[in-house]
Amino acid sequence: MINAPTIQKKKPDAHARDYVFLRQEGLKWIEKLASDIWTDYNTHDPGITFLELLSYAITDLGYRTSFPIKDLLSADAKNNEANFKKQFFSAAEILTTRPVSEIDLRKLFIDIDGIRNAWLLKAEESLFVDLKDEMIVGGAPDHKQQCSFKLNGIYDVKVELDAKDKEGAEWNDEKIKQITDELRSIFHANRNLCEDIRNIELIEEQKIRVCADVEIEPTANAFEVYAEILYQLHYYLSPDVGQYTLAEIRSLKKEDGTQYRMDEIFSGPVLTQGFIPDEEVKNAVLKRKVFLSDIISIMMDIEGVIAVKDVKMNFCDAELTAKDEWVLCIPKGKKPGLCIDKMALHFYKDVVPVNANKPKAVALYREKMEADRLAKKSKQYTDYVYEKGVDKELMSYSSVMHELPLVYGVSNHGLPTTASTERVAQAKQLKAYLLFFDQVLTNYLSQLFQVKNLLSSKKELSEAITPQSYFYQPVTGLEGLHEIIIDDAGYFSTGAVLGDLINDYEHDTERLNRFADHILSRFAEHFTDYVTQLYALSEHVSGNELLAAKYNFLNEYPLISKNRSGAYNYTAAPVWDTNNVSGMEHRISRLLGMSNYSRHTISTIKMEVEEEIVNGVSEFRFRIKDPNEANKIVLTSNLKYNTRAACEQAFVQTMELAAIRDNYELKQSNDGKYFFNIIDASHNILARRIEFFTSAELAETAIVKLLLLVKQNYSKEGLFVIEHLLLRMDLQFLQSQNELMNGDNFLPVCTDGDCEGGCEKDPYSFRITVVLPGETLRFKNMDFRKFTEHLIRMETPAHIYPKICWVSNTQLAAFETVYKLWLELKQQGKQNTPEGLTATKELIKLLYNLRSVLEKGVLPDCEEPPANPLILGRTSLGNL
């Protein structure tokens, strides 16, 4: 009976659950509002009875609202887990990132089956600047006017393999190549912007021999002690990196004695074989010095060892007569290891020599190492499992009328059959009066039930742009309601009655946008600057359009968040019409409200032109079909055109206009239905939606769906990010082609400090060029350009310098052709071929000849200033 439920003596901490407080407050309001006509506040008064009843009902709502958040966000028992996945991003989704540090990359490599440890080294790769001819070359010029620079962001990787492969067999060249190929593939899939990998090599081992006399306890087994010495010395010379299950790492303690927090556990990349603590990776460095004192200390700490005498240490290949060392310095790029073949450990019990059976000891040592390998590789990387809530049936509501005494005649028991007509009418009046309170209370529960959807981080776009932030449900379980509700079918069946009432309080999508802003703020994100720019560009900004932009961003946020510094995988196919782009491109596109962030052709769009033969004459019309609605025609040209070229020109103009809400004209027909057209600046109708809508809200939703479809498939907005480091050619290949000293094979360089076009002495390291179309409606606006440029600089990793180019459509078309060819050759591993060299030279030439297109300005006249004066950085000088 210890855990039996009891009534709390303590006063409720929330007013909503405090019946006494609610009753007292109700009495105060009655006195304030009706004291002239209502003076009896005793419990027998029916009004007081209603007050007490409603106060009790409010405590029920307060009680339900106080449920644990896991219960409030739970759905029914059938889809509880799926609902929680919809509500929240999991720990592995939202807390992890792609590798952003050396430790993160090493974790990824250690996670590969067969790799015990891996280290990153800066690759030594240099280029020369010919100061005389002002160009970069691959070798030293034959004169003194030169300098050189080392490229940054390029890595070499040293790999230590497990003692045996994953099948427990010895390594061979084929298996080693598979491991290095897998490591290279994983690096490219997780590469950061302006970084690359060069060589992957097995680390060379610097073997060390140890000789000693070891006195052991009388009960100790000599070969077991020998094996343990080998085992412990191995981990001293080459520290291990532990891999743990989620439960194991949560129970571990850090060096400062504290336990790992959940965000620390999931920090870094997603792995497959358990969790790896940062501290263990940091400690598993390449040891540069080995101390004899450490060797002695380790051996003395082994169980069964009494004393260690006459200890000597040296390199394995040192002469036997060489002087033994107290400290051994390990050459750079090598790791220390045991020279077991030349180790000589002699065991004694007191003064009696003991045969330790070295072969048996070595076999036991290898068994222990293999057991460690298998134990590590058996670990699994698992996501954190949320504690699921319990379905509390939040929408379940029982009318307050059931709680009134039967004499009131409003419950399902009704009135006696002998009741007069007047008494029946009075009961109906009272039922109608109390139904108002019932409706408010049951709507509250419906709203509470929908909290999980209102605060959901993930929503389908179709759901996001269907505005509803107030919810309702009919009062049920009460007989006779059809007699007091005029449109009972609209109340119970269709919900039209309540829907019409609630819609009066749905202020377009403003409230839903505030919900979306709240969710964005959880991730320290906001769309304030973007919204401000939209309002500056357009007289009418659709709330649904803003919702679509925000939920496009939120739905992809785990990817956008973890990949914000990531580069594209240049080894993956295809290279065009693909979402394989840098995280920076993805994020910026979403923050600018672009529906399509893929790498695709933006200088031209797909033409949706259809030809019709009428009386032997060709007529052309464009139509857009929505693949999400069974290819339903959602937009049709207003005119018919005599030529395909004229129709295509009109289509391009219409698509440019259809990407902005201001160009949609919503109209109402004579019969009260709604339709819309696409119009130009002169209010000429270019295209029509041949469909009527019963309400302006439905028409607005259709407009936003069309607007999103146009942005996704027919927009000329987009951007390209080109990493300068990837434009470097292999110097050995250039030398083989006698092209090493040809400056056209390298990026331009600036040597005099007046660096126009972004040239510097090292134009490769941590440099990117961002190419954008400069002739679209939004991007022609100089204020929106300024906002976009600021956004690009803010979203570019701090150590990377971006050059931003706003190019004409002609420049863009030429760039896309050359860039696509270069990407294909790069992906196929053909950059360092004659064909690849030609493509790289063409891309470099084109890239550094790009010039931003600006509005034409006029030099000012002191007497009559022009309307469009010349402004530095925002206009170009026009022709007279």
Buried (B, 14 or more C-beta within 10 A) or exposed (E): EEEEEEEEEEEBEEEBBBBEBBBEBBEEEBEEEEEEEEEEBEEEBEEBBBBBBBBBBBBBBBEBBBBEEBBBBBBEEEEBEEBBBBBBBBBBBBBBBBBBBBBBBBBBBBBBEBBBBBBBBEBEBEBBBBBEBBBBBBBEBEEEEBEEBEBBBBBBBBBBBBBBBBEEEEBEEEBBEEBBEBBBBBBBBBBBBBBBBBEBEEBEBBBBBBBBBBBBEEEBBBBBBBBBBBBBBBEBBBBBBBBBBBEEBBEBEEEEEEEBEEEBBBBBBBBEBBBBBBBBBBEBEBBEEBBBEBBBEBBEEBEBBBEBEEBBBBBBEBEEEEEBBEEBEBEEBBBBBBBBEBBEBBBBBEEEEBEBBBEBBBEBBBEBBBEBBEEBBEBEBEEBEBEBBEBBEBBEBBBBBEBBEEEBBBBEEBBEEEBEEEEBEBBBEBBBEBBEBBBEBBBBBBBBBBBBBBBBBBBEBEEBBBBBBBBBBBBEEBEBBEEBBEEBEBBBEEBEBBBEEBEEEBEEBEBBBEBBBEBBEEBEBEBEEBBEBBEEBBEEBBBBBBBBBBBBBBBBBBBBBBBBBBBBBBBEEEBBEBBBBBBBBBBBBBBBBBBBBBBBBBBEBEBBBEEEEEEEEEBBBBBBBBEEEEEEEBBBBBBEBEEEEBBBEBBBBBBBBBBBBBBBBBEEEEEEBBBBBBBEEEEEEBBBBEBBBEEEBBBBBBBBBBBBBBBEBBBBBBBBBBBBBBBBBBBEBBEEBEBBBBBEBBBBBBBEEEBEBBBBBBBBBBBBBBBBBBBBBBBBBBEBBEBBBEBBEEBBBEEBBBBBBBBBBEBBBBBBBBBBBBBBBBBBEBBBBEEBBEBBBBBBEBBBEBBBBBBEBBEEEEEEEEEEEBEEEEBBEEEE
